[in-house]
Amino acid sequence: MPAFYRIVGIRRAATAMDGEGARKMGGRWNPPGLPVAYLTESRALAALEILVHTGRAAAHLLWVVIEAEVPDRMIEVASLSALPKGWNDISSPTVSRNFGADWVRRCERAAILLPSVIIPEERILMVNVRHPDFRKLVFSVPKPFLFDQRLA
């Protein structure tokens, strides 16, 4: 069973997997209004995603990492060739958000593996928190995550 990781501010540890942040703000693969949770295949990519979106000051904040076990049968895999043109447009995530919204609405699986815009060869996992199988996922107790201070 593959493991996935989510790094969040310590104050968000208890609600890290509720999808509310993505519902309120939208994300690369979801428009505002759709609650999903984003994880990565490695702690390193999760850390890089934090730094890209929040800046180097993030290294001074308090973070936790949560590990999730997600059975293969619950994961759809999106290949690069299956994604719509423009999915990785930095200035406008409309194409990728529409793709993700369609996927969530189909509700076929609890999660989908998608490429990271930062490193397309690395993958993120978008989890539909309203899928019936979501409650079957196993999450670890949040553990402290420290950024190397040289990143600051």
N, C-alpha and C positions, 0 to 999 in steps of 0.2 A: 504494500500500500504506500503510494508516494506521500512524502511530506511537503508541505508548503508553509510559507512564512509571511507574517504580517508584523510590521513594526509600527507602533503607535505611541503617542505621548502617554505618559503614565496616567494622566487624568482620564484618558479614553480607554483604558485597559478593560474595564467592566463592560463597555458597550462597543468594543472594537469590531465585533462581527454582526452588528445590527443593521448595517447598510445605510444608516442615517446620514453620514457625511456625504456619501455618493448621491443619496436621494436629494439632499439639499443643494449640493453644488454641481452635480454631474461629474463625470470622469471621462477618461479617454473613450471608454466603451459603453457608457450609459449617459442618457440625457438626464437633466434634473427631473425629479419625480419618480425615478425607478431606483428602489433600494437594492444595492448589490454590495458585496465586499470584495476587495482586491487583495490577493496574496501573490507571492512569487515562488519560484522554484528554489531560490537560495536566499540566505540572509544578506548576501552581498548585493544582489539585485534589489532587494527591499530597501537596503540602506541607500543605494544609488538613487532609487526612485524618490526617497525622502529628500536627499540633497538637491536633486534637480528641481523639485517642486517647492522646497522651502528655503534653499540657500545654505551657505556654510554656517550660519548662525545656529542651525539645527544641532550642530555638534555640541553645543553648550546646554542643550535642553535634556530633560529626563525622558527616556524612552524605554519601552518594553517590547519584547518579541514574543509572539504567540505562534506556536507550531500547530498545524492542522493536518490530520490524517484524512485523506480523501480517497475512497476506493476508486480504482480505474473505471469501474462500471458506471460511476456517477459523472465521469468527465468526458466531454466532447473535445476533440482536438481540431482546432482550426489551422489549416496549413496556410502558408503565405500565399500560395496560388489561389486559394479559395476566397481570399479577402478582397473586398471591392477596391478599385483604384482610388487612391487618396486616403486610405485608412490611417496613414502615418503623417498626414498633413499637420504640422506643428501649429500653424496659425488658425486652423479651423478643424475641430474634431467632429464636424457634422456627419461625415461619411461613416466614421467608426462608431459614433453614437447611434446612428440609425441601424447599423449592423447589430450592435449589442442590444438595442431595444427590441428588434425583431427576434433575436435569439431568446431573450428573457420572456417575451410574450408567448413563444412556442412552448416553453416550459417542458422541454423533453428531457433534459438532464439538469442536475443541480449546479454543474460548473462547466466552464469552457476554458481551455488553454488557448491563449492568444499571445502573439509576439509583443514584446516590449518595444515601444517607439525608441527608447534610449539605445537598446541593443537588440535589434530584431531577431537575432539568433537565440536570445534568451526569452523565457516565457513568463507571463503572468497568468494567474488563475482568477477569472471573474466568477464569483459565486452568487447565484440567485437565492437570496435569503428567504424568499417566499416559496421556494420549491418544497414539496412535501418531504424530500429526502434530506433537506438541510439539517433537520434536527438529529439526523443519524451521524453527522460529522463529529469527529472527536477533536477537541481543542485542548492544548496544554494550558497549564497555569502560566500566566504572563511572567517572563523572566527579564531581569534588567538587561538592557542593550546599551552599550557604550560606544560612541563614535570615537575613533582615534582623534585626539585633540589637535594633531597636525592638520586635520581637515578644516579646522576652524581658522 
